[in-house]
Amino acid sequence: MFFLLIILCLARHLLYTFVSNKLLIISKKGGTNTMQSGFNGVDFEDNINYDRLRRERLARAKQFLADSKFGALLCYDFDNIRYITGTHIGEWNRNKMNRHCLLIDGVDQPILFDPACPSKRQRVSWIRPENILPAVGSMRGSIPEEVGMVDQEVTEITGFLKEYGVIDKPLGIDIVDIPLMQALEKFGIEIGDAQGLMQDVRVIKTVDEIELLKCSAAMVDAVYWDVAKNLRPGATENEMAALIQQKLFAWGSESVEFVNCISGKRGNPHSHTTSNRMIRPGELVYFDIGNVYNGYHTCYYRTFSCGKPTKEQNEAYAKALKWIRDGIAQIKPGNTTADVARVWPSAEELGFNNEKEAFLLQFAHGIGLGLWEKPAISRLFSLDNPFEFKPGMTFAIETWCPSADGTGSARIEEEIVVTETGHEVITKFPSDEIVSCGFPGTMFP
C-alpha cells in the first residue's frame, strides 16, 4: 500500500508538470508585443501604463465625437463612463441611472457626475475638481417625481451645453431613463443614439487594454487549475462556483460578473445558469467565467469530465474543437465575420428549429470593458452582414456540441486579439481535449 501511494503521488506530480508545461508552451505562441503583463507595476521594465490608457481612451472618444453629428455625449452606461473618465464606483451603483458623464466637443476634459464626488476630487488627479459634481437623479424612480431631481439634472446638463455653445446640436445618449429623456425633449434638446457610436469608439483596443484583458484571462487560466483539482462526485454546481469566486476575488478581481457551472443533462440544451445540482460520475461539466480585472472582462468556457470521458463525449468534444479552430483560422485582418460563420454548423444540424434558437451556441462577441461589444458573429446575421476584422479588435469565440449518450455537452471558448498579421489566442488553459477529473486514472485524480 505504501509503494502504491508513492506511485500515485509521482504520477500526479508528472501530470501536473505535463499540464504546466503545456500552458508554458502555449503561452510562448503569442504575438510580438514585448510588454510584460503584470498585476503590480515595477520601475525596471515596461508594464501597463494607466496614464497612457486613460489618455488614449479619452482621445479616441473625443475624435469620434468630433467626427459625429453630436455636440456632446451624455453617458450613463458604466463602461462608457469608465472609458471616457477613467473612473469607477463599484457594481452596487451600476443600474441606479444616477451616475453619468458629459463629453463636449472641443472641451478638453469630461464632466463627471458621481455619487462619491468628494472622494473623487481627492483621488482623481486627471480630472479637474470643478469638473467632478454630485449625482442624484431619480434613482430609477425611487425618489418621488415631485422632488424635482430629474429637472435639476437636466438644468445642470443643459447649463454646460449652453456654456460651451452646443445647445443647438444633437445630444448623443447611450442609455437613459424615460423621465430624463422626456425632460430633455421638453427642454428642446434633440436626442440621438450614442450607444452605437461608443461601440465604434471601443472596438479597437489600445495596447494597455489588451494587456489588461490578458491579466483578466490569466486569472481564469489559474482558477481552472483549481476547478480540475476539486471537481469530483458529490460536488455541487454552486460549490464549484463558490470556489471560483473565492479564488478570483482573493487574486484581486474587481468583480466576478458570472460563473456558469453546467453539469450533465443540464448541458443540453444549455441552461446558461448555475444550480444546486450535485455532479455525478460519468458526466460532462462545463464552466463559463466572467472575471473583471480593472474593468476588463473575460468570457471563457472550458469542459471537464467527472471520470474518464466516454467515446460519445470525446466525439462531441472533437466536433466543438474543430468548429472553434476552423473559426479561429479565419480570423485575420481583411477577413470578415462571415468567413467565421460560414464554417460553423447550421442550427438545424445542432437540432434546433432556427438560428434564433441556436443563438449564443456557435457565437462570438467583442470583449473589453463590456462583456458584449463589437464584433459579434452568428449565423443569424453574419453571413449577410459581414464585419471586417481589423488589428486591435478583441473578442471571445465559443462553440457547443451535445454528447450523443445524453451525459452532457462540450463547450469551448477562446479569447482572441486580431494582430497585424493574424490573431493571438490569449486564453491559455489547455483546450485540446476534455480535462478528466475526480477518479484514479484521470488527468486530475
ChimeraX attribute file (.defattr): number of C-alpha atoms within 10 A of each C-alpha:
attribute: neighborCount
match mode: 1-to-1
recipient: residues
	/A:1	6
	/A:2	6
	/A:3	8
	/A:4	9
	/A:5	10
	/A:6	11
	/A:7	12
	/A:8	14
	/A:9	12
	/A:10	12
	/A:11	15
	/A:12	18
	/A:13	11
	/A:14	12
	/A:15	16
	/A:16	15
	/A:17	12
	/A:18	13
	/A:19	15
	/A:20	15
	/A:21	12
	/A:22	14
	/A:23	16
	/A:24	13
	/A:25	12
	/A:26	16
	/A:27	15
	/A:28	9
	/A:29	11
	/A:30	13
	/A:31	17
	/A:32	9
	/A:33	9
	/A:34	8
	/A:35	13
	/A:36	12
	/A:37	18
	/A:38	14
	/A:39	15
	/A:40	7
	/A:41	14
	/A:42	10
	/A:43	6
	/A:44	6
	/A:45	8
	/A:46	13
	/A:47	18
	/A:48	21
	/A:49	13
	/A:50	13
	/A:51	11
	/A:52	13
	/A:53	18
	/A:54	19
	/A:55	15
	/A:56	18
	/A:57	20
	/A:58	21
	/A:59	15
	/A:60	19
	/A:61	21
	/A:62	24
	/A:63	13
	/A:64	16
	/A:65	23
	/A:66	15
	/A:67	9
	/A:68	15
	/A:69	13
	/A:70	23
	/A:71	21
	/A:72	27
	/A:73	27
	/A:74	23
	/A:75	25
	/A:76	23
	/A:77	21
	/A:78	25
	/A:79	22
	/A:80	23
	/A:81	22
	/A:82	20
	/A:83	24
	/A:84	27
	/A:85	23
	/A:86	20
	/A:87	20
	/A:88	19
	/A:89	14
	/A:90	10
	/A:91	11
	/A:92	7
	/A:93	14
	/A:94	15
	/A:95	13
	/A:96	16
	/A:97	21
	/A:98	22
	/A:99	26
	/A:100	23
	/A:101	26
	/A:102	25
	/A:103	25
	/A:104	24
	/A:105	24
	/A:106	15
	/A:107	11
	/A:108	12
	/A:109	18
	/A:110	22
	/A:111	24
	/A:112	27
	/A:113	23
	/A:114	21
	/A:115	19
	/A:116	15
	/A:117	18
	/A:118	13
	/A:119	11
	/A:120	19
	/A:121	17
	/A:122	9
	/A:123	12
	/A:124	15
	/A:125	9
	/A:126	14
	/A:127	19
	/A:128	13
	/A:129	17
	/A:130	9
	/A:131	15
	/A:132	22
	/A:133	20
	/A:134	15
	/A:135	20
	/A:136	18
	/A:137	24
	/A:138	22
	/A:139	18
	/A:140	14
	/A:141	14
	/A:142	9
	/A:143	14
	/A:144	12
	/A:145	12
	/A:146	8
	/A:147	10
	/A:148	12
	/A:149	18
	/A:150	26
	/A:151	19
	/A:152	12
	/A:153	20
	/A:154	16
	/A:155	15
	/A:156	13
	/A:157	18
	/A:158	16
	/A:159	13
	/A:160	16
	/A:161	22
	/A:162	11
	/A:163	9
	/A:164	15
	/A:165	14
	/A:166	18
	/A:167	19
	/A:168	13
	/A:169	15
	/A:170	18
	/A:171	23
	/A:172	26
	/A:173	23
	/A:174	18
	/A:175	16
	/A:176	15
	/A:177	17
	/A:178	11
	/A:179	15
	/A:180	18
	/A:181	18
	/A:182	14
	/A:183	16
	/A:184	21
	/A:185	12
	/A:186	10
	/A:187	13
	/A:188	11
	/A:189	18
	/A:190	16
	/A:191	17
	/A:192	14
	/A:193	15
	/A:194	21
	/A:195	17
	/A:196	14
	/A:197	17
	/A:198	24
	/A:199	18
	/A:200	16
	/A:201	21
	/A:202	24
	/A:203	19
	/A:204	21
	/A:205	23
	/A:206	16
	/A:207	16
	/A:208	20
	/A:209	24
	/A:210	21
	/A:211	22
	/A:212	23
	/A:213	28
	/A:214	24
	/A:215	22
	/A:216	28
	/A:217	28
	/A:218	17
	/A:219	21
	/A:220	26
	/A:221	19
	/A:222	15
	/A:223	21
	/A:224	20
	/A:225	15
	/A:226	15
	/A:227	18
	/A:228	20
	/A:229	15
	/A:230	17
	/A:231	25
	/A:232	23
	/A:233	17
	/A:234	12
	/A:235	15
	/A:236	20
	/A:237	23
	/A:238	17
	/A:239	18
	/A:240	22
	/A:241	20
	/A:242	12
	/A:243	14
	/A:244	22
	/A:245	21
	/A:246	14
	/A:247	16
	/A:248	21
	/A:249	16
	/A:250	9
	/A:251	13
	/A:252	14
	/A:253	20
	/A:254	18
	/A:255	19
	/A:256	18
	/A:257	16
	/A:258	17
	/A:259	24
	/A:260	20
	/A:261	27
	/A:262	27
	/A:263	30
	/A:264	23
	/A:265	18
	/A:266	21
	/A:267	25
	/A:268	18
	/A:269	16
	/A:270	19
	/A:271	14
	/A:272	15
	/A:273	14
	/A:274	21
	/A:275	17
	/A:276	11
	/A:277	17
	/A:278	15
	/A:279	22
	/A:280	19
	/A:281	17
	/A:282	18
	/A:283	24
	/A:284	33
	/A:285	29
	/A:286	22
	/A:287	26
	/A:288	24
	/A:289	24
	/A:290	22
	/A:291	28
	/A:292	29
	/A:293	25
	/A:294	17
	/A:295	23
	/A:296	26
	/A:297	27
	/A:298	32
	/A:299	29
	/A:300	24
	/A:301	27
	/A:302	23
	/A:303	26
	/A:304	25
	/A:305	31
	/A:306	26
	/A:307	25
	/A:308	23
	/A:309	22
	/A:310	16
	/A:311	12
	/A:312	16
	/A:313	25
	/A:314	16
	/A:315	17
	/A:316	21
	/A:317	27
	/A:318	16
	/A:319	17
	/A:320	24
	/A:321	23
	/A:322	15
	/A:323	23
	/A:324	23
	/A:325	16
	/A:326	17
	/A:327	23
	/A:328	20
	/A:329	14
	/A:330	21
	/A:331	24
	/A:332	20
	/A:333	18
	/A:334	13
	/A:335	16
	/A:336	21
	/A:337	25
	/A:338	20
	/A:339	21
	/A:340	27
	/A:341	25
	/A:342	16
	/A:343	17
	/A:344	20
	/A:345	14
	/A:346	18
	/A:347	19
	/A:348	12
	/A:349	10
	/A:350	16
	/A:351	12
	/A:352	14
	/A:353	12
	/A:354	14
	/A:355	18
	/A:356	13
	/A:357	13
	/A:358	22
	/A:359	15
	/A:360	19
	/A:361	20
	/A:362	28
	/A:363	23
	/A:364	27
	/A:365	20
	/A:366	26
	/A:367	27
	/A:368	26
	/A:369	24
	/A:370	19
	/A:371	19
	/A:372	17
	/A:373	22
	/A:374	21
	/A:375	23
	/A:376	19
	/A:377	29
	/A:378	23
	/A:379	24
	/A:380	19
	/A:381	15
	/A:382	19
	/A:383	17
	/A:384	10
	/A:385	13
	/A:386	18
	/A:387	18
	/A:388	15
	/A:389	20
	/A:390	20
	/A:391	17
	/A:392	20
	/A:393	24
	/A:394	30
	/A:395	26
	/A:396	28
	/A:397	27
	/A:398	25
	/A:399	26
	/A:400	27
	/A:401	26
	/A:402	26
	/A:403	23
	/A:404	13
	/A:405	12
	/A:406	16
	/A:407	24
	/A:408	29
	/A:409	29
	/A:410	29
	/A:411	31
	/A:412	26
	/A:413	25
	/A:414	25
	/A:415	26
	/A:416	22
	/A:417	28
	/A:418	22
	/A:419	20
	/A:420	12
	/A:421	12
	/A:422	19
	/A:423	22
	/A:424	19
	/A:425	20
	/A:426	26
	/A:427	27
	/A:428	20
	/A:429	24
	/A:430	16
	/A:431	17
	/A:432	11
	/A:433	14
	/A:434	24
	/A:435	21
	/A:436	25
	/A:437	25
	/A:438	20
	/A:439	16
	/A:440	12
	/A:441	14
	/A:442	17
	/A:443	22
	/A:444	22
	/A:445	20
